[in-house]
Amino acid sequence: MAITRLYRGVAAAVSTGGVIYLLAVTYSAVRRSQGEFAVVLENYALMAVTIYLMVFLLLLILRYAVLILYSFMDHLESLFNRRNAPPPKFREEANLPLVTLVVPAFNEGLVIQPAVRSLLALDYPNYEIIVIDDGSTDDTYEKAMVVARESRDVPVRVVTKRNGGKAQALNTGMSLARGEFIVNMDGDTKLSGNALRVCIRHFENPRIGAVAGNVKVLNRENIWSRIQALEYVEGLAMARKAQSFMRTVNIIPGPLGMFRKSVLQQVGGYDHDTFAEDCDLTLKLLMRGWHIAYEPNAIAWVETPTRLLDLLKQRYRWTRGILQATSKHSHALWQPRKAGVNCFILWYMLFEGIMWPFSTLLGNLFFIYVGIQYGLATLLFFWWLQLTVLDVIAGAYCVIIEEEDPSLILYAVMFRLFYINIIDISKVFATIEEWRGHHMTWGKLEREGKL
């Protein structure tokens, strides 16, 4: 039937990205079978889905191309500055400003000692550490105090308070900080030795309000954590590197962010009304006109979930938190002239947080239906294949730029085969429940002590 030929062409066009082929097949089928044109109209829903998926696919390809291009331009800019820029003001030891590291901790007894001890070994001559025990019910405070007493060269203060959440703990650290610059991090994070030195140099630019660090997976011990290692390199590092070229990083990661203390005070610190306080704070800085850079050489090693249920809980919370933060600043969505690049940033976040997971699941369901209804099951394979090719290209590029383990590229196949579908289901449910106002709790990840 002509309708079958029409959908064969339409589905093939979406699964291979052939926009011209889509238009040609549609026009040809309609001309040859005007008597069946009513059938096409009756199936307008499938046509609408097909066109929607085609638009999504084009946006996705554009997204990958732009991120790779901009991240490479940022990479070249960094190399050029390193070789040709004048000596930085903060090069001499005597000129290095005091930096305060704020470590919020709630029931981190398993990891707090190795985390703080790793901070004592940082290659920076002028810093202090403040551990904020946020009302832990385990031995976090006692273990942190042991390390504080051990320290001879670096001042370590351990402050305990009633439980009030991570945002409140970070604000407490901000109020106690003596440093001109503040590093906010997580209680389960291990920083690279050069993290402070490579971040501080960005602040020679007076428009830089904060610097985002490079988060990497430490516990690469099973398939879930190794796929996340690839995801962090490709999905997070590449995006931040591209955004850094425009000085508009949209999320300063919780494990490592350096701020001007005066800027944190200017925007009122962290708010308590989202489950993504790092994203919310970043948007507040951008809305105030501050630039945010990304430093790929400042690495924060973190422990990621190794069990599927823990992973889904984490991504559920991330998704709802980002949607909450975006909603708080939604006025910029409809004011492109006034908001400028911030308008684009918010739309980009909605694309990644809502449109992308929804479209991926919709595409899979669509091609399954077309395969059963019209005998075109191979097109589901082609849909998966072309998305996998995008992942492999981006993954290979990021592994080379980041000097990462080449074996991570192989996980791009499994990433697209099952991992991203599971994560996208979690994101879709999170979006629906956030829209419905469903109650949720923080859902703290249980540590395994891999630091």
URWOLIN-V365591 format. One record per backbone hydrogen bond with DSSP energy under -0.5 kcal/mol. CO is the residue of the C=O (numbers start at 0). NH is the residue of the N-H. If there is no record, write none. Layout:
CO NH
CO NH
This chain:
0 4
1 5
2 6
3 7
4 8
5 9
6 10
7 11
8 12
9 13
10 14
11 15
12 16
12 17
16 18
17 21
18 22
19 23
20 24
21 25
22 26
23 27
24 28
25 29
26 30
27 31
28 32
32 35
33 36
35 38
35 39
36 40
37 41
38 42
40 43
42 45
42 46
43 47
44 48
45 49
46 50
47 51
48 52
49 53
50 54
51 55
52 56
53 57
54 58
55 59
56 60
57 61
58 62
59 63
60 64
61 65
62 66
63 67
64 68
65 69
66 70
67 71
68 72
69 73
70 74
71 75
72 76
73 77
74 78
75 79
76 80
77 81
78 82
79 83
80 84
87 90
91 94
91 95
92 95
97 179
97 180
98 100
98 127
99 101
99 182
100 102
100 129
101 103
101 184
102 131
103 186
104 133
107 110
107 111
110 114
111 115
112 116
113 117
114 118
115 119
117 120
118 121
121 123
125 98
126 154
127 100
128 156
129 102
129 131
130 132
130 158
131 104
131 133
132 134
132 160
138 142
139 143
140 144
141 145
142 146
143 147
144 148
145 149
146 150
152 154
154 128
156 130
156 158
158 132
160 134
164 168
165 169
166 170
167 171
168 172
169 173
170 174
171 175
172 176
179 260
180 99
181 183
181 258
182 101
183 256
184 103
185 188
189 300
191 194
192 122
193 197
194 198
195 199
196 200
198 201
199 202
200 203
201 204
203 205
204 207
206 208
206 290
208 259
209 292
210 257
211 294
212 214
213 299
215 301
217 219
218 220
221 225
222 226
223 227
224 228
225 229
226 230
227 231
228 232
229 233
230 234
230 235
231 235
231 236
232 237
235 239
236 240
237 241
238 242
239 243
240 244
241 244
241 245
242 245
242 247
243 246
246 291
250 252
252 255
255 212
256 183
257 210
258 181
259 263
260 264
261 265
262 266
263 268
264 267
275 279
276 280
277 251
277 281
278 282
279 283
280 284
281 285
282 286
283 287
284 289
285 288
290 208
290 209
291 248
292 211
293 295
294 297
296 298
297 213
298 191
298 300
299 215
299 301
300 189
301 217
301 218
301 303
306 310
307 311
308 312
309 313
310 314
311 315
312 316
313 317
314 318
315 319
316 320
317 321
318 322
319 323
320 324
321 325
322 326
323 327
324 328
325 328
326 329
328 331
329 332
329 333
330 333
331 334
334 338
335 339
338 341
339 342
339 343
340 344
341 345
342 346
343 347
344 348
345 349
346 350
347 351
348 352
349 353
349 354
350 355
353 357
354 358
355 359
356 360
357 361
358 362
359 363
360 364
361 365
362 366
363 367
364 368
365 369
366 370
367 371
368 372
369 373
369 375
370 374
370 376
375 378
376 379
376 380
377 381
378 382
379 383
380 384
381 385
382 386
383 387
384 388
385 389
386 390
387 391
388 392
389 393
390 394
391 395
392 396
393 397
394 398
395 399
396 400
397 401
398 402
398 403
399 402
404 407
405 408
406 409
406 410
407 410
408 411
409 412
409 413
410 414
411 415
412 416
413 417
413 418
414 419
417 421
418 422
419 423
420 424
421 425
422 426
423 427
424 428
425 429
426 430
427 431
428 432
429 433
430 434
431 435
432 436
432 437
433 436
